Amino acid sequence: MDYKFKKCMEEQKLIKTKPDQGMIEKELKGAEYDLKRAENSLAERDYKWAIIQSYYSMFHAVKALVLNKGYREKTHYCLLVAFKNLYIDTNLIESQFLEVFEESMDLRQAADYGLTYSKESAEQAIQNTKELLKKTREILGNM
């Protein structure tokens, strides 16, 4: 575990827990719901909300993965750190998924706080989310 992971643990922004199948399934359902809402927003040309909803779909998918490893996050940043340490650094998932999660975080912040977004970025965010959600389901055994 790297320094950032240890710091999240020390600050109790990342907590060791037992995997809870009910919570993991709930997060996956949340991910599916947010992805559908993102696709609807894209169809309605609401690119800002498509990006934000797409990010939250990814957030819930990554949260399901981290919960599966017995950790619960208290911040978006520590979720990213846990994902990297538990899945990317251990070669359980390809590094491209960390990159798209980070990109999605940046796109959401730009859309939400900077009011900067486009159709292309919304389409890319949704495509990345679909790929991450598919990979998440593969890892978790198609829950």
Secondary structure, 3 states (H helix, E strand, C coil): CCHHHHHHHHCCCEEECCCCHHHHHHHHHHHHHHHHHHHHHHHCCCHHHHHHHHHHHHHHHHHHHHHHCCEEECCHHHHHHHHHHHHHCCCCCCHHHHHHHHHHHHHHHHHHHCCCCCHHHHHHHHHHHHHHHHHHHHHHCCC
